[in-house]
Amino acid sequence: MDAGPEVRDFLPMPTPSRCTRAVLYAATLAATLAATLAATLAATLAATLAAPIASAQDPARLGFDPGRLARLDTLMQQAVDSSAVAGAVALVLRDGQVVYQRAVGWADKEAKRTMTTDAIFRIASQSKALTSVAIMMLVEEGRIALTDPVSRWLPSFAKTTVANRADTGRTVTPARRQIRIFDLLTHTAGISYGTDAFVAERYRAAGLGPAAGFGWYTADKSETICASMDRLGTLPFVSQPGEAWVYGYNTDILGCVVERASGLALDEFFRRRITGPLGMTDTDFYLPSAKRARLATVYRSDSDGHVVRADTGAKGQGHYVDGPRVSFSGGAGLLSTAKDYATFLQMLLDHGTAGGKRLLSPRSVELMTTNQVGTLYGAPGQGFGLGFSTTDRLGAGGYNSVGTFGWGGAYASAYQVDPAERIVFVMMLQTIPNGSDLPRKFPTLVYQALVAPAARP
């Protein structure tokens, strides 16, 4: 009679022979080695796919004159020596390979902590690019449409108002139409950061605008970004939807839309869908405690253009280390490194893919990086797409090729991508307000060293 499973578990097993034990041991060892090798290969493959930036190459092979590129060394060092900046990190890629990478100066001048290429920076409005990509991912999945009204996710935006600038905002009028997702991506919703004189007091009373540091700052808040944006919808805006390019809370609203459309907090959405797949291990809304020693210190430019250490409040060091860690600002809240951010930009340059992973379709990237606002933004020859400024005419953006797109952050960090030359530019600083011309001159010094097409593999 066959014993049941519970009984069989307690029956004595036959003692194997010495030969049998040897065979079993060999089989077990082989299985263990095979499993270890498979895990190692899988980890290596994952790391390879998640790290599209190749190690530094000979700049000449990538089309750059090394002697001319050395002028960038001089520019960066002079900025430090003159106290125009405390420190900086520059990274330039061509075809995903490092052309130039350098850290200069101090991450913390007073503590004599030197700047390193893996230093972590507050990137402020460079956060907008990741949030815009998140929105387009959800558009591609059919969860959001560019023409959708924002009120679908934030009911307070169903009937928005516009303050009358002529009478210093004392009267408001209804918006002529609802604000759409497209309006937020292009900054044509009429929504500012609430620091405009004729609406500032209303925003201050609601804990926004002047009450939030520079307006865009939310790292000190103990409420979610959706709670803040729901309240924003009850305040008057500064222009009618679609009539002007107005920089403001647009992308923070989009961050809330991502949360409500996906069912994930924005930090979790980024980890699962963007930073995780791309291997951006140093990009977070708040600094992990183990990485405190890598966070660059914030400085400000004084009246003579020299940097001095910024204070500890919302207009200085901020609350990215010891704050409430509740508000995930899709418009201005992230921390990152030059390498992490360049990895993200390389994905866009590669039409939405990185290391075999596709985050966006080529058409979505094209839509995002093409002028969508006509002449509403900037000077002639410049435009704005779905999250990025664009160069539409050679000379309108300095040396930039037509099709170049980019943006920057309040702490003076800046980036751009030149698809025609297949170049990614990243400059990281921590100066607010910034009196240095280093971020403005950085692309020019890169372009003047570009003398030939990159050699194809």
WOBELUR-V184651 format. One record per helix or strand. SS is the DSSP state (h for helix, s for strand). FROM is the first residue (numbers start at 0). LEN is the number of residues. If there is no record, write none. Layout:
# WOBELUR-V184651
ss;from;len
SS;FROM;LEN
SS;FROM;LEN
This chain:
# WOBELUR-V184651
ss;from;len
h;4;4
h;17;33
s;53;1
h;58;4
s;63;1
h;65;16
s;86;8
s;96;12
s;112;2
s;119;5
h;126;14
s;148;1
h;149;3
h;154;3
s;160;3
h;164;3
s;171;3
s;179;1
h;180;6
h;199;6
h;208;3
h;224;8
s;236;1
h;249;13
h;265;13
s;283;1
h;288;6
s;294;1
s;298;3
s;306;3
s;333;3
h;337;12
s;352;2
s;356;2
h;361;7
s;381;3
s;388;3
s;404;4
s;413;5
s;422;6
s;430;1
h;437;10
s;449;1
